Amino acid sequence: MIIIASLHVHPVKSCRGFAVESVRLEASGLEHDREWMIVDAAGRFVTQRELPSLALVGTAIAGRVLRLAARGLEPVDVPLDREGPPRPVVVWDERLNAFDEGDVAAEWLSTFLGRPLRLVRFDARARRTSDPRWTGEVEAQTRFSDGYALLAISRASLEDLNARLPVALPMDRFRPNLVLDGLLPYGEDALGDLVAGDVRLRRVKPCTRCVITTTDQATGRVDGVEPIRTLKTYRWDAALRGVAFGQNLIVVSGEGATLRVGQRLDAG
């Protein structure tokens, strides 16, 4: 029996997320997940790959605002009903329009992170879709994630990895949306669909891991070469030319349903 052990929302791409007991499922993932993104002066996305200190930017959905918080600064609130001017942005090799969230948020981020940056919000009218080579006949939606609506990891997989590491790592190194119980280590690799009522989530692609996993999410500092070095010894995917840990999922159906910690998911 597969159980949702925990649920995690990351409103701003590459910033700190938070755990929730329940969350609304949307066609593009968990409500508000990766709905915002930080961009440089040219509109190109910025992540912990180049700015590890993004891990220190806390996020919360507080009433009708997105709240950003960081040590040494007063929190800044961005209204959820704000629709700023359109701004062209780039995510990997994709160009699309987003909403600029204004000078106050931009100045706050630039002050904390030490370079000119702006906060943008996903424009749902852009309808960004995942790579059809992996999603097949499903026109799967996503927002500012690297490519897919959801990331799932089993708790047993992390326990197995930690048994191989010199120092155990917390799950937040891998920034999943769904942490699953009831699977053997790496049992998520063999999943097809996960079903609960009208909800159908489909595993489509292994998640290849980058240097962000070497950043301590509590300190914002790169912490060495683990877990990449150890994962290379037994989780190298030759076809993807990377180490795989966790699985990318898409939403096939169930938009508007609520996912809850402790909820059972059947293999469909």
N, C-alpha and C positions, 0 to 999 in steps of 0.2 A: 504494500500500500504506500503510495507516494503522498507526502504531506508537505504543505508549504510551511517551512520552519521559520522563515522571516521574509519580510518584504522591504525593499529599499528604493527610495525615490531620490534622484539626483537632478534637481530642477535646472541647475546651471552646469553645462558640460564642463567636466574636469574639476569642478568645485566639490566641496564636501556635501554629501547627501545625508539622509536621515532615514531611520527605520519607522515603519508605520504598522499598525495592527490591521488596517484594512485600507483599500484604495480602489478607486474606480478604474476599470479597464477601458481604454480607448483603442481605436483602430491602430494608432501609432505607438501604443505602449501604455504604461501606467500614467495616470493623470499627472500632468506637469513635469514628467520626467524628460530631461534634456530639452525643455521648452525654451530655455535661454542659453546663450552662448556669449563668450567674450571674444572680441575681434580686435585686431590691430588697426593702425591707421589706414591700411589698404583694404580692410574688410575681411582679412583672412583669419580663420579660426585659430585660437590660441589654447593650448592644453598643457597639462603637467609635463609633457615631453620636453618642452622648452622652459616652462615656468613651474617647477615643482611646488612653489609656495602657493599655487592655486588651491592646494589641499587644505590650506588654512583659512580659506574663505567659507564660512559657514552659511548655510541656506535654510530657510524655513518658509512655509506658507502659513502666514499668520493672519487669519481673517481674510480680508480681500487684498492682501499685499504679498509680494515676494520680499522677504527680508534678508539682507546680506549683513553678515557680522564678521568682524575680525578683531584680534587683540590690538588695542591702542587706538581704535577708531569707534566713534558712535555708529550704531547700525544705521543702514539706509533702507528705506522702504520704497518699493516700486509697485504702484497700484496694478492689480490684475486687470482692471478695465481700461488701462491706458493703451492707446494705439498710437505709437509715435510715427514719425515720418518713415517712409520706406528707405531701406539702405541695401545696396547690393553686398552680398557676403559670399565667401568661398568656404566650403567644407570639403577637404581633400581636393578632388578635381571637379566638384559640382559647384555651379554658380546659381544662386537664387536670391530672391528678395526677402528681407526680414524687416522687423520694426525696430528702429533705434529707440532705446529706452531713456534717452535724454542726458543732459550734461551733469546732473547731480550724481547719478550712478556712475557715469564715465569718470568724473573727477575722483570719486571715492575709490574706484578700482585702480585708477592710475596712481593715486597717492599710495595705496597699500602695496601695489605690485611694482612700482618704480618705473613705469613706462607708459606711454599714451595708449589707452585701451578704451573700448566702448562695450556696453552691454546691448545685445540685440535679442529680440524675441521672435520665435518661429511664427511665420505667417501660414496658417493652415491652408490658405488658398494655394500655396505653392505645391502642395501634395508631393512631397519627396517620397520616393519609393525605393525599396531595397533591390539589390541586384537580382534580376530575374533568372540568372544562371543558377541561383540557389533556391529561389522561391517558386520556380516553375510557373504554373498557371495562376497562382495567387499574386495579385498586384498588392504586395504588402507595403504598408505605410510605415514611416518612421519620421522622427523630427531631427534633432541635431545629434543623435547617436552616431557612432562611427559607421553604422550601416543597417542595423536591425532593431526592431522594436524592444526586444527584451533579451536579457542575459541571465541564464540559469546555471547554478553550480550546486552540486550536492555537498552536504556537510561531510559526508564520508570521503569525498575526493580531497577536501582540504585536510582532513585528518590524516589521510594517506601521504599527502605531500609533506605535511609537517613532520611525520615520522622519518622522512628522508633528509630534512633540513637541519642544519646545525642549531638554528633558533626558529621556533615556531612563529608563524605569521598569522595575523587576524584576517578574517574574511574581507575586510574593507580594502585590502591591497588589490582585490580583484573587481571591486565595484559592481557586484551583481544586482539585479532587480529581484530575482527569486532565489532563495536558498532552500534546497529541497532535502527532506528526510525520507527514509524508506528505500534508498538505493544503495547498492554496493559502490565502492569507489569507482568513479568514472562511469557509473551506470547511466548517467545522463547522455553519454556518447551514443547509446543504443536506443534512445527514445524515438518514438514516432510523433504521435500527437498526445497532448495532455488535455483531458476533457473533464469539465465540471459543469453539468447542466448545459446551458447554451454556449459556454466558453469552450473554445478549441484553440489551443496554442500548438504550433508546429515547430519542431526542431529542424533547422535548415542548414546550419553550418557551424563547425567548431570555431571557437573564438581563439584566434592567435594572439599571444600576449606580447606587449611591448615593454619599454623601460619604465612605464608608469608603475608597474608592479614592484619596482625596486625602490619606490619612494615611500617613506614612512608617512602615512596619512595623518598622524598625530603631530608630527614636527615639520612636515613639508621639506624634509631633507632626503636626498638619495642615500640609501642605506647599504650600498655595496652592489653586489651582482646577483644576489638571490631575490626571488626564486628562479630567475631565468637560467642560471647555470645548472641547477639541479633538474629543472624541467627538461632541459636539452638532453639529459641522459636517458630519459624514458618517455617523453611526450613530444618528440620531434615529429612534425607532420611534413613529410617530404613534398607532398603535392602542394601544400600551402606555404612551404618554405618558412615555417615558424613553429614555435612551441604552442600546443593547444591546451587550454585549461578552461573548462566551461563551454556552454553551447548557446549559440544565438537562436532565439525563437521569434516567430512572427505570430500575429494575431489573425487567425482565420475567421473566427466568429466570436460573438459575445460582447461586442462593444456596448458599454453602458452597465455591464455586470460589475459586481464588487468581488474582489479577491480578498481573502482573509487569512491571517496566520492561523495555522491549524487546519485549514481546509484540505480536504482530500481531492487529489487529482487522479483520474483513472487514465491508464495508458490506452489510447484509442487507435 
